Amino acid sequence: MRSEAFVIWGASGHAMVLFDLLQLHGCEVAALFDNNPSAMSPWPAIELFLGMDGFAKWRESSPSQLPAAAIAIGGWRGRDRCEIGEALRAAGLALPPLVHPSAVVAASAVLGAGSHVLAAAVVGSRAHLDDCVIVNTGASVDHECRLQRGVHVAPGATLCGCIDVGAYTLIGPGATVVPRVRIGSNVIIGAGSVVTRDLPDNVIAWGTPARIIEENRR
Ligand SMILES: CC(C)(COP(=O)(O)OP(=O)(O)OC[C@H]1O[C@@H](n2cnc3c(N)ncnc32)[C@H](O)[C@@H]1OP(=O)(O)O)[C@@H](O)C(=O)NCCC(=O)NCCS
């Protein structure tokens, strides 16, 4: 990745992860944004702006050469991640995929805009990650998996080959999904689960084997 300036949206712990990743690529962080009025910048030298109003204020003083953006919203908030990504792209900011130097991404894999593959993660042959997907620390997404927009594969989770995951779904930390399973949109898979069967949209499931516990109203 060529060195460039970035802004980060989201001032949580995930922002710290992305900040360090951007530093490894020689990129500087020009500004930070968050929708939460009580958020604070973890870096005294980097100003925090509040929400879209803050973004407009920052734009007034920002250079004509707009930086790229990295969206630091994790957990099960994939829909928020995608919506903010769309707003920033509409404002003219690029949303490049980011890959940690210690991650392994197959040459035949496709990474959508704003997708992040973090430290020690693996993305296998012909895997397809749509926009704003996170493959978090030490997670593995194997061959021919298809992850729709806003999916989050949490730290240490394993998706075996040929798995489809619907938009905004969170695969919890350390979960394992066996090959050829289809998981719907807006699903939460609990930490440490083993998913052996297809799951519909809008459910929370966990356990070994994973069972549907309740509807996902988050
Ligand atoms: C699935 C999950 C969201 C459920 O959260 P919740 O609805 O708040 O559930 P609770 O914490 O109230 O737990 C309810 C019960 O289910 C159990 N339980 C919750 N998650 C479980 C899991 N993954 N496996 C087994 N049991 C689980 C709890 O121990 C509790 O049992 P109890 O009633 O006997 O005490 C949560 O456990 C989880 O896995 N979160 C992962 C979050 C995540 O991945 N964040 C991103 C990390 S980068």
The ligand as an ORCA input file, in Angstrom:
! r2SCAN-3c Opt
* xyz 0 1
  C     -23.586    -14.331     21.889
  C     -23.490    -13.156     22.815
  C     -23.643    -11.859     22.018
  C     -24.637    -13.287     23.811
  O     -24.674    -12.176     24.647
  P     -25.951    -11.937     25.600
  O     -27.220    -12.092     24.820
  O     -25.680    -10.646     26.294
  O     -25.937    -13.154     26.569
  P     -25.537    -13.166     28.114
  O     -24.136    -12.677     28.261
  O     -26.615    -12.452     28.878
  O     -25.562    -14.717     28.449
  C     -26.770    -15.442     28.636
  C     -26.412    -16.856     28.990
  O     -25.858    -17.514     27.855
  C     -24.516    -17.933     28.088
  N     -23.730    -17.637     26.913
  C     -23.574    -16.431     26.317
  N     -22.771    -16.507     25.250
  C     -22.400    -17.799     25.179
  C     -21.566    -18.505     24.281
  N     -20.936    -17.880     23.273
  N     -21.390    -19.820     24.462
  C     -22.011    -20.459     25.503
  N     -22.818    -19.829     26.379
  C     -23.010    -18.518     26.219
  C     -24.059    -17.098     29.296
  O     -23.051    -17.733     30.014
  C     -25.351    -16.969     30.068
  O     -25.585    -18.159     30.749
  P     -26.307    -18.161     32.191
  O     -27.686    -17.587     31.969
  O     -26.326    -19.602     32.582
  O     -25.482    -17.288     33.070
  C     -22.146    -13.089     23.550
  O     -21.994    -14.092     24.475
  C     -20.964    -13.177     22.609
  O     -20.531    -14.224     22.203
  N     -20.405    -12.030     22.297
  C     -19.305    -11.904     21.383
  C     -19.106    -10.463     21.151
  C     -18.065    -10.256     20.109
  O     -17.721    -11.116     19.355
  N     -17.575     -9.051     20.041
  C     -16.573     -8.685     19.067
  C     -15.236     -9.087     19.540
  S     -13.994     -8.376     18.559
*
